[in-house]
């Protein structure tokens, strides 16, 4: 089927201009680079002079989106289709493909899950005509260099999707190593933990970001007299976070005036990516190719604020001898407990459907065609890349090809606007949700509540609340209904696999006032809880007991009222993390209190200097048995969160 569509597309090529006049295309994709991860977008910590230089020569988009994980965005760029249509919905491109005809739904799910969610495809369907195939048939030389993450089998690799020149390896959530020797071997040999591909070792200690740039320059020079499409997908700044220590050292004592970004490892890696960008821009200038090259700078998802850093819970038990021990010790040395980056003022980051997870940098340069140094607030997303390139190059799509996006060329050339009502993000994994952005408003719809995200519908006015702190769903029901209708239409149009009811589901008490467990949302750790008549009985089970909750979604500062009693009493504390924080900080965001002994009910009032909106709160308790009659958190913006028993 794909073959005949290609033949049809060839019929349009007689309209093409001579090869020497065909514009080249460079797609420079950074991995895990957040919206605020460059000086071009406002960072005062990261140093990215070449990105700044590029912004002055480009149109910079302030409302550009991607899917919150890498594989879906990459499949969308190559196909021009929403992930709900092409089926790559999670970052699973490093896993083996399911057998042909395998069901996309598991037979069951744990009894605490209300729905069974569809499985992601682990590869880009070979029947989909990619942008590389379209350009190859239009006379372009095509190259994919760097991360792939769209399938491991030979029929799913770049060479099967229209790329003539490749430099890549599989499986590949991250690079085999950031430093040579990379540990990639030839096909057909036992792999162990090694990776298969055509990446070759360089001199010992060679940095893969630099080598990838070398390979890109080699391709450009080889095809300088032919139209080319360079698909350069950087490994940086994804884990395992290899970095040049000589660069990292310069950021250790640097302070962000905004007080948000402080990870010297990420700063070092971004500096290396920035240098690679600069080298490519310089070579295009030297070869006289810059004016005839459409150059797109983009990221595959928002900045990583949660991954397995040394300060996260997943990594605290790593011991000598563990494969990740050296990495954890290196992270501790340079970054302490810091997450990879901070996306403030955006909420959260990679793998979340909030703005920090899907709003990304996008800059497009085409000298003489796009106004240098311009900015656009037009809402665009990954489905728009494919039709934009086709439109700019005057290449027709293959017969019957479905493209969900629109060409950005009218916006890029200031000749018009994009004629559509909304864009969508389909993300049925991790914390499953779908979102729609229409004008200034964004609606998030979940299928079931999550302990940290109890609301099934969240509505935000992003022009007034870019940090998504005020859920307007209750106060704007008409807008919610309008945007829900758009989501329903999107699901129908793209054939999205909607989650199915879980036959094994066993409902817990509904989290609604008057009909729920009084302790709903209080998760005991190192203690046991039971509701007695008029109070919550807490039985101590070890050191540092606490009650954790994600129900306190209030913007600080807050007041906390407690009514408690204990025979023994003792010291305790309250600790919190706010939206956008991956973990509890090692210092700060703690208020101490003391419960007296004697067995009498005591009222305790605390002022919590919370900055931002709370995401998770831990109420640490004295290491003794006790009773609780009241827990009440209150702020200024909405009703208190209260537990009474």
C-alpha distance (Angstrom), angle and dihedral (degrees) to the residues before:
residue distance angle dihedral
X1 . . .
X2 3.81 . .
X3 3.83 90.0 .
X4 3.82 93.7 57.9
X5 3.79 92.3 46.4
X6 3.79 87.8 53.8
X7 3.80 91.5 52.0
X8 3.77 90.0 52.3
X9 3.79 91.1 51.7
X10 3.80 90.0 54.3
X11 3.79 88.7 66.5
X12 3.78 89.5 70.4
X13 3.76 95.0 53.3
X14 3.80 93.8 83.8
X15 3.81 85.6 73.6
X16 3.80 91.4 58.6
X17 3.76 121.3 105.6
X18 3.76 123.2 -119.3
X19 3.81 115.9 -63.7
X20 3.79 92.8 -111.4
X21 3.82 90.0 60.6
X22 3.77 97.5 45.9
X23 3.81 111.6 111.3
X24 3.77 117.6 -117.9
X25 3.81 119.9 -129.5
X26 3.81 127.9 -143.0
X27 3.79 119.2 -176.0
X28 3.80 108.5 -168.5
X29 3.82 106.6 -169.7
X30 3.81 120.2 -174.9
X31 3.80 118.9 -157.6
X32 3.83 118.0 -124.8
X33 3.81 94.6 -10.5
X34 3.78 110.5 155.0
X35 3.79 129.1 -141.9
X36 3.81 91.2 -104.1
X37 3.80 97.3 40.7
X38 3.80 98.3 105.1
X39 3.77 138.4 51.9
X40 3.82 87.0 -120.5
X41 3.80 87.9 68.3
X42 3.79 98.3 39.1
X43 3.80 108.2 -81.9
X44 3.79 112.3 147.6
X45 3.80 93.4 -172.0
X46 3.79 106.6 49.4
X47 3.80 116.4 69.7
X48 3.80 112.1 -141.6
X49 3.83 109.0 152.8
X50 3.80 94.2 163.1
X51 3.80 91.7 53.8
X52 3.81 86.9 51.0
X53 3.78 89.4 49.5
X54 3.79 90.3 48.7
X55 3.82 91.5 49.8
X56 3.81 89.8 55.4
X57 3.81 88.8 55.8
X58 3.81 96.9 41.9
X59 3.76 147.2 51.5
X60 3.80 107.4 -96.3
X61 3.81 117.1 -151.3
X62 3.80 118.8 -147.2
X63 3.83 96.4 -173.6
X64 3.81 102.8 46.5
X65 3.80 118.9 139.3
X66 3.79 140.9 -163.9
X67 3.80 134.0 178.5
X68 3.85 110.1 -83.5
X69 3.84 92.0 -111.8
X70 3.78 131.5 50.9
X71 3.83 108.1 -120.2
X72 3.84 94.6 53.4
X73 3.80 91.6 50.0
X74 3.80 92.7 47.2
X75 3.80 92.3 49.6
X76 3.80 89.4 47.7
X77 3.81 93.0 51.5
X78 3.81 92.1 51.3
X79 3.81 95.7 42.6
X80 3.80 104.5 32.5
X81 3.81 87.6 -133.5
X82 3.78 134.1 117.8
X83 3.79 114.7 -105.7
X84 3.81 89.1 -115.5
X85 3.82 86.9 65.1
X86 3.83 103.3 40.1
X87 3.81 92.3 39.2
X88 3.82 100.9 -132.6
X89 3.78 96.8 123.7
X90 3.82 104.0 150.2
X91 3.80 138.5 40.5
X92 3.80 92.1 -94.9
X93 3.80 101.0 118.9
X94 3.81 90.9 115.8
X95 3.82 92.1 62.0
X96 3.82 125.0 87.7
X97 3.78 116.0 -91.6
X98 3.78 117.5 -101.1
X99 3.82 114.6 -111.1
X100 3.79 114.3 -86.0
X101 3.77 110.3 -85.0
X102 3.81 94.0 17.4
X103 3.82 112.5 151.1
X104 3.80 116.7 -101.7
X105 3.80 91.5 -141.4
X106 3.80 127.9 65.5
X107 3.79 115.7 -127.8
X108 3.77 93.3 -116.6
X109 3.78 145.1 -4.2
X110 3.82 134.3 -148.0
X111 3.81 113.0 -67.3
X112 3.80 91.7 -112.0
X113 3.82 91.2 62.7
X114 3.76 115.6 84.2
X115 3.79 94.2 -160.5
X116 3.80 141.1 36.7
X117 3.79 109.0 -130.5
X118 3.81 124.4 -147.6
X119 3.79 119.1 -100.7
X120 3.78 117.4 -117.4
X121 3.78 120.9 -117.5
X122 3.79 109.3 -112.9
X123 3.79 94.7 -145.8
X124 3.79 142.2 35.5
X125 3.80 108.7 -98.3
X126 3.83 109.8 -106.0
X127 3.82 90.0 -139.5
X128 3.81 91.1 66.1
X129 3.80 112.6 95.4
X130 3.80 106.6 -129.6
X131 3.78 129.0 -150.5
X132 3.82 87.8 -109.6
X133 3.80 91.6 56.6
X134 3.79 92.0 47.6
X135 3.80 92.2 51.2
X136 3.78 94.2 41.9
X137 3.80 89.5 57.2
X138 3.79 88.9 47.9
X139 3.79 89.6 60.8
X140 3.79 100.5 -91.7
X141 3.78 127.4 140.1
X142 3.80 106.8 -130.3
X143 3.79 133.1 -154.5
X144 3.78 135.3 179.3
X145 3.80 112.8 -164.2
X146 3.81 124.9 177.2
X147 3.76 134.2 2.2
X148 3.82 116.9 19.4
X149 3.84 109.9 169.9
X150 3.81 94.3 169.3
X151 3.80 102.0 106.1
X152 3.78 140.3 -28.9
X153 3.82 103.7 -141.0
X154 3.83 117.5 92.0
X155 3.82 91.3 -112.4
X156 3.80 89.9 57.1
X157 3.80 99.7 46.4
X158 3.82 126.9 102.2
X159 3.80 94.8 -92.3
X160 3.81 88.8 60.8
X161 3.80 91.4 53.3
X162 3.79 100.6 55.5
X163 3.80 104.1 -79.7
X164 3.80 114.8 132.1
X165 3.80 98.3 -176.8
X166 3.80 119.2 43.6
X167 3.79 140.1 174.2
X168 3.79 108.6 178.7
X169 3.79 145.2 107.3
X170 3.80 139.5 -143.5
X171 2.95 141.9 -100.6
X172 3.77 92.5 33.1
X173 3.79 128.5 165.4
X174 3.81 82.8 138.6
X175 3.81 133.5 3.9
X176 3.81 120.5 -73.9
X177 3.81 85.8 -113.1
X178 3.77 133.7 -26.4
X179 3.80 89.8 -129.4
X180 3.81 131.5 53.4
X181 2.98 132.0 -78.3
X182 3.79 84.3 62.6
X183 3.81 98.0 -174.0
X184 3.82 97.9 -127.0
X185 3.80 117.0 147.3
X186 3.77 136.4 -170.1
X187 3.79 124.5 -88.4
X188 3.80 117.9 -84.4
X189 3.79 100.3 30.3
X190 3.82 125.8 108.9
X191 3.79 106.3 -86.9
X192 3.78 108.5 -166.1
X193 3.79 101.0 176.1
X194 3.80 93.4 -25.0
X195 3.79 123.6 110.8
X196 3.78 128.6 -122.2
X197 3.78 122.3 -132.2
X198 3.78 145.5 88.3
X199 3.79 97.1 -78.0
X200 3.80 105.5 125.4
X201 3.77 128.0 -157.0
X202 3.77 120.6 -103.1
X203 3.79 130.1 -165.9
X204 3.78 111.9 -38.7
X205 3.78 110.0 -81.8
X206 3.82 94.7 19.8
X207 3.82 109.6 154.4
X208 3.79 113.9 -123.7
X209 3.83 93.6 -139.9
X210 3.80 89.3 58.2
X211 3.80 92.7 44.2
X212 3.79 91.8 49.8
X213 3.79 88.3 54.0
X214 3.82 89.3 50.0
X215 3.80 90.3 53.9
X216 3.81 90.5 49.0
X217 3.80 91.9 51.3
X218 3.80 90.2 48.7
X219 3.82 90.6 53.6
X220 3.81 92.6 47.5
X221 3.79 92.7 49.6
X222 3.81 93.1 45.8
X223 3.81 92.2 53.1
X224 3.80 99.8 31.6
X225 3.82 90.2 124.1
X226 3.81 94.9 46.7
X227 3.80 131.0 63.0
X228 3.78 108.6 -99.0
X229 3.80 141.8 -173.5
X230 3.80 112.8 -149.7
X231 3.79 112.9 -167.0
X232 3.80 100.7 -168.5
X233 3.81 110.6 -179.1
X234 3.79 109.6 -177.6
X235 3.81 121.0 -143.1
X236 3.79 89.3 -147.9
X237 2.93 132.7 121.7
X238 3.83 95.6 20.6
X239 3.81 124.4 102.2
X240 2.99 143.5 -57.3
X241 3.81 76.7 60.6
X242 3.76 101.2 -145.1
X243 3.81 110.4 -176.3
X244 3.77 142.1 178.1
X245 3.77 105.9 -105.9
X246 3.80 92.4 -151.9
X247 3.81 87.9 61.8
X248 3.79 95.0 40.0
X249 3.79 92.5 55.0
X250 3.80 91.1 63.0
X251 3.81 91.6 60.5
X252 3.81 100.1 45.2
X253 3.80 94.7 91.0
X254 3.80 97.1 30.0
X255 3.81 116.4 116.9
X256 3.79 124.6 -150.3
X257 3.83 108.3 -131.2
X258 3.82 87.4 -146.7
X259 3.79 89.8 54.5
X260 3.82 92.8 -132.6
X261 3.83 112.3 96.3
X262 3.79 121.3 52.4
X263 3.82 111.0 143.9
X264 3.83 110.2 121.1
X265 3.82 92.7 -169.0
X266 3.80 91.6 59.2
X267 3.81 90.5 44.3
X268 3.80 89.9 52.5
X269 3.81 93.5 49.2
X270 3.80 92.9 47.2
X271 3.80 89.2 50.9
X272 3.81 89.3 56.1
X273 3.81 92.5 48.1
X274 3.80 88.8 48.3
X275 3.80 91.1 52.3
X276 3.80 89.9 52.1
X277 3.79 90.2 52.8
X278 3.78 90.4 50.2
X279 3.80 93.3 51.1
X280 3.80 91.7 52.4
X281 3.81 92.5 47.8
X282 3.81 89.9 49.4
X283 3.81 93.4 50.5
X284 3.81 92.6 49.0
X285 3.81 87.3 53.4
X286 3.80 93.0 47.2
X287 3.81 92.1 50.7
X288 3.81 93.3 45.8
X289 3.80 91.5 -117.7
X290 3.80 101.8 115.4
X291 3.80 97.0 90.9
X292 3.79 92.0 50.4
X293 3.82 95.7 47.5
X294 3.79 127.5 92.0
X295 3.81 101.8 -149.7
X296 3.82 120.5 -166.8
X297 3.82 122.1 -169.4
X298 3.82 113.3 -166.8
X299 3.82 144.9 147.5
X300 3.80 128.5 -131.6
X301 3.83 97.5 -136.0
X302 3.78 142.5 -18.4
X303 3.76 124.9 -64.0
X304 3.80 118.6 -69.6
X305 3.82 110.0 -108.5
X306 3.80 99.9 159.9
X307 3.79 114.4 37.4
X308 3.82 129.0 127.5
X309 3.76 98.1 -67.7
X310 3.78 121.9 158.3
X311 3.80 90.3 -100.4
X312 3.80 96.0 54.2
X313 3.77 125.0 97.6
X314 3.82 93.1 -114.3
X315 3.79 92.8 61.3
X316 3.80 103.9 40.5
X317 3.81 94.0 89.8
X318 3.81 97.1 50.3
X319 3.80 108.9 128.5
X320 3.84 133.9 -168.8
X321 3.79 109.8 -72.8
X322 3.79 94.2 35.7
X323 3.85 112.5 120.8
X324 3.80 90.5 -121.4
X325 3.80 96.6 45.7
X326 3.81 95.9 98.3
X327 3.80 91.1 47.9
X328 3.82 92.5 49.8
X329 3.79 92.2 49.0
X330 3.81 90.5 48.5
X331 3.81 90.9 50.3
X332 3.80 91.6 48.9
X333 3.79 90.3 50.3
X334 3.78 95.8 52.5
X335 3.82 107.6 20.7
X336 3.79 106.3 20.6
X337 3.78 108.9 -162.6
X338 3.80 96.2 -21.4
X339 3.81 120.3 130.2
X340 3.81 115.6 -126.6
X341 3.82 93.9 -93.1
X342 3.79 145.8 -19.3
X343 3.81 121.5 -123.0
X344 3.81 98.3 -165.1
X345 2.98 128.9 179.9
X346 3.81 83.0 35.1
X347 3.80 119.8 75.1
X348 3.82 119.7 -107.4
X349 3.81 121.6 -37.2
X350 3.79 148.9 -129.5
X351 3.83 115.6 14.8
X352 3.82 92.4 22.7
X353 3.79 126.3 98.1
X354 3.80 93.7 -135.7
X355 3.80 120.0 103.7
X356 3.80 94.1 -89.9
X357 3.79 89.1 60.3
X358 3.78 99.7 48.4
X359 3.81 112.0 18.3
X360 3.81 106.8 92.6
X361 3.80 142.6 168.4
X362 3.81 116.5 -85.7
X363 3.79 124.6 175.1
X364 3.82 126.2 169.7
X365 3.81 125.6 -163.8
X366 3.80 129.0 -170.3
X367 3.80 110.9 152.0
X368 3.78 112.8 -132.1
X369 3.80 91.8 9.9
X370 3.83 102.1 60.2
X371 3.79 122.6 43.3
X372 3.80 108.8 -108.6
X373 3.79 116.4 -123.6
X374 3.80 94.0 14.5
X375 3.80 127.3 140.9
X376 3.79 130.8 -150.3
X377 3.80 129.0 -165.3
X378 3.81 91.5 -167.5
X379 3.80 111.6 133.8
X380 3.81 108.8 -116.8
X381 3.78 135.0 161.3
X382 3.80 144.1 -173.0
X383 3.82 95.6 -77.1
X384 3.82 87.8 65.9
X385 3.82 97.1 63.2
X386 3.82 96.7 75.2
X387 3.85 97.8 49.0
X388 3.82 90.3 42.8
X389 3.80 92.2 57.2
X390 3.80 92.7 45.3
X391 3.81 90.7 49.5
X392 3.80 94.1 47.6
X393 3.81 91.7 49.8
X394 3.81 95.6 40.8
X395 3.81 91.5 -122.1
X396 3.78 119.6 146.8
X397 3.81 122.5 -134.2
X398 3.79 118.4 -110.9
X399 3.79 118.1 -88.6
X400 3.77 111.3 -79.7
X401 3.79 93.3 5.7
X402 3.79 114.0 150.5
X403 3.79 116.2 -140.7
X404 3.79 115.8 -177.9
X405 3.79 94.6 -170.3
X406 3.78 135.9 73.4
X407 3.78 131.2 -127.6
X408 3.79 111.5 -97.5
X409 3.81 90.4 -156.5
X410 3.84 95.4 104.2
X411 3.80 89.3 55.2
X412 3.80 93.4 41.9
X413 3.80 91.5 51.6
X414 3.81 96.2 37.0
X415 3.80 92.9 -120.0
X416 3.80 99.9 118.8
X417 3.79 149.5 -28.8
X418 3.80 133.1 -91.9
X419 3.79 109.9 -91.3
X420 3.78 102.2 -140.5
X421 3.76 137.5 104.3
X422 3.80 102.3 -138.4
X423 3.79 150.3 -14.9
X424 3.81 125.8 -128.2
X425 3.79 140.7 -149.0
X426 3.81 118.7 -155.6
X427 3.80 112.9 -162.5
X428 3.84 115.1 158.7
X429 3.82 95.5 167.6
X430 3.81 142.0 82.6
X431 3.81 95.3 1.3
X432 3.82 96.8 6.6
X433 3.79 118.9 -138.3
X434 3.78 145.8 133.1
X435 3.80 124.4 -139.3
X436 3.78 137.6 -165.3
X437 3.80 127.1 -159.5
X438 3.81 113.7 -159.3
X439 3.79 116.2 167.5
X440 3.77 109.4 -47.9
X441 3.80 94.0 -20.7
X442 3.78 129.6 89.1
X443 3.79 125.0 -172.6
X444 3.79 123.7 -164.5
X445 3.80 117.9 -162.0
X446 3.80 123.2 -167.0
X447 3.77 127.1 -171.3
X448 3.79 95.0 -142.5
X449 3.80 135.3 7.5
X450 3.76 121.1 -94.7
X451 3.79 124.9 -149.4
X452 3.81 90.2 -113.7
X453 3.82 96.0 34.4
X454 3.81 108.0 38.8
X455 3.82 97.5 165.2
X456 3.80 116.6 92.0
X457 3.80 91.0 -159.4
X458 3.79 126.4 39.9
X459 3.80 121.9 -179.4
X460 3.80 123.0 -171.7
X461 3.79 134.8 179.9
X462 3.79 98.8 -142.5
X463 3.80 94.4 -168.6
X464 3.80 88.8 63.5
X465 3.80 101.2 25.0
X466 3.79 111.7 32.3
X467 3.81 89.5 163.2
X468 3.83 92.0 59.9
X469 3.80 93.8 -128.2
X470 3.83 100.8 139.3
X471 3.79 117.3 60.4
X472 3.82 106.3 -152.9
X473 3.81 96.5 -177.4
X474 3.81 94.9 107.9
X475 3.80 95.4 45.4
X476 3.84 97.1 43.0
X477 3.83 106.4 44.0
X478 3.82 93.8 154.6
X479 3.80 92.3 56.2
X480 3.82 89.5 47.1
X481 3.82 90.7 52.7
X482 3.81 91.2 48.3
X483 3.80 93.3 51.7
X484 3.80 93.9 41.7
X485 3.80 87.9 57.3
X486 3.81 89.0 54.5
X487 3.80 90.4 51.4
X488 3.80 91.0 50.1
X489 3.80 90.0 51.7
X490 3.80 91.8 48.3
X491 3.81 91.6 51.4
X492 3.80 91.5 50.7
X493 3.81 94.4 44.5
X494 3.80 97.2 49.2
X495 3.81 97.7 37.6
X496 3.79 93.1 -120.9
X497 3.79 114.7 -170.9
X498 3.79 102.3 -120.1
X499 3.83 116.5 -150.2
X500 3.80 114.7 -96.5
X501 3.82 127.4 -135.1
X502 3.81 111.6 -93.1
X503 3.83 110.1 -123.1
X504 3.82 89.7 -156.5
X505 3.80 93.7 55.2
X506 3.78 116.0 128.1
X507 3.77 110.8 -165.7
X508 3.79 120.1 -131.1
X509 3.79 120.5 -150.5
X510 3.77 106.8 -62.2
X511 3.81 113.4 -103.4
X512 3.79 94.8 -123.6
X513 3.77 127.6 118.4
X514 3.79 113.4 -90.4
X515 3.80 94.7 13.8
X516 3.78 109.8 62.4
X517 3.76 143.8 81.1
X518 3.83 104.7 -78.0
X519 3.80 88.2 -132.3
X520 3.81 93.3 50.8
X521 3.80 109.9 148.2
X522 3.81 95.7 16.8
X523 3.79 108.8 116.3
X524 3.82 113.9 -165.8
X525 3.80 120.8 -142.3
X526 3.83 122.2 -173.2
X527 3.81 87.7 -2.7
X528 3.80 141.4 67.5
X529 3.79 124.5 -129.0
X530 3.79 133.5 -159.4
X531 3.78 130.9 172.2
X532 3.79 112.9 -119.5
X533 3.78 125.8 -178.7
X534 3.79 103.6 -64.2
X535 3.80 100.8 -8.5
X536 3.80 147.1 47.5
X537 3.80 113.0 -108.3
X538 3.81 113.5 -145.4
X539 3.81 119.4 -165.0
X540 3.80 114.0 -164.6
X541 3.84 115.6 -127.3
X542 3.81 104.0 175.0
X543 3.76 148.8 -37.0
X544 3.82 121.8 -22.3
X545 3.83 100.5 5.4
X546 3.79 118.9 -169.1
X547 3.79 145.3 166.2
X548 3.80 112.5 -126.3
X549 3.78 124.9 -159.7
X550 3.79 140.4 173.0
X551 3.81 92.9 -169.8
X552 3.81 94.1 92.9
X553 3.80 100.4 88.7
X554 3.81 97.4 163.5
X555 3.78 133.3 134.2
X556 3.78 113.9 -122.6
X557 2.90 157.2 -76.5
X558 3.82 91.9 65.6
X559 3.77 139.2 -175.5
X560 3.80 121.9 -140.2
X561 3.78 123.1 -158.1
X562 3.80 120.9 -168.3
X563 3.80 132.1 -178.7
X564 3.80 108.8 -166.2
X565 3.80 142.7 150.5
X566 3.78 136.1 -163.5
X567 3.78 137.5 166.4
X568 3.80 93.1 -136.8
X569 3.83 104.5 24.0
X570 3.78 122.4 -175.0
X571 3.82 145.5 170.5
X572 3.80 122.2 -50.7
X573 3.80 141.0 156.2
X574 3.81 146.9 -150.1
X575 3.82 120.4 -125.7
X576 3.80 131.2 -177.9
X577 3.77 144.2 -179.7
X578 3.78 124.1 -154.8
X579 3.79 134.7 -139.5
X580 3.78 109.6 -68.3
X581 3.80 95.0 27.3
X582 3.79 112.0 115.2
X583 3.79 95.1 -157.6
X584 3.78 142.4 -1.3
X585 3.81 110.3 -73.3
X586 3.76 117.3 -111.2
X587 3.81 89.7 -127.5
X588 3.78 133.4 26.6
X589 3.80 132.2 15.6
X590 3.81 89.8 87.0
X591 3.80 132.0 116.4
X592 3.81 119.7 -169.3
X593 3.79 126.2 -144.1
X594 3.81 137.6 171.5
X595 3.81 129.0 -137.0
X596 3.79 112.5 -151.7
X597 3.79 120.6 -136.8
X598 3.79 127.2 -124.9
X599 3.78 101.0 92.1
X600 3.84 96.8 -99.5
X601 3.81 123.0 131.0
X602 3.82 110.6 -102.8
X603 3.79 130.9 -166.0
X604 3.80 114.4 -139.6
X605 3.81 123.0 -173.6
X606 3.79 121.9 -170.1
X607 3.81 133.7 -177.2
X608 3.79 111.0 -140.1
X609 3.84 113.6 -159.3
X610 3.80 93.2 -148.2
X611 3.81 115.1 171.9
X612 3.78 110.4 -157.2
X613 3.78 128.0 -7.5
X614 3.79 121.3 -34.0
X615 3.79 117.2 -117.9
X616 3.82 102.2 175.1
X617 3.80 130.4 6.8
X618 3.79 128.2 -165.4
X619 3.79 118.7 -157.4
X620 3.80 102.8 -160.2
X621 3.80 114.5 -155.6
X622 3.80 135.2 -154.5
X623 3.80 111.8 -90.9
X624 3.79 93.5 -104.1
X625 3.80 140.9 76.6
X626 3.79 113.5 -78.3
X627 3.80 146.5 157.6
X628 3.81 130.0 -121.6
X629 3.81 125.9 -159.3
X630 3.82 100.3 171.3
X631 3.80 139.9 21.7
X632 3.81 113.8 175.3
X633 3.80 129.0 170.4
X634 3.80 116.6 -172.9
X635 3.79 136.9 179.2
X636 3.77 135.7 168.6
X637 3.79 102.1 -99.4
X638 3.82 105.0 59.8
X639 3.80 146.1 -0.6
X640 3.82 117.7 -53.9
X641 3.79 122.2 -97.0
X642 3.79 103.5 -122.5
X643 3.79 137.7 179.5
X644 3.80 118.9 -166.2
X645 3.77 123.8 170.4
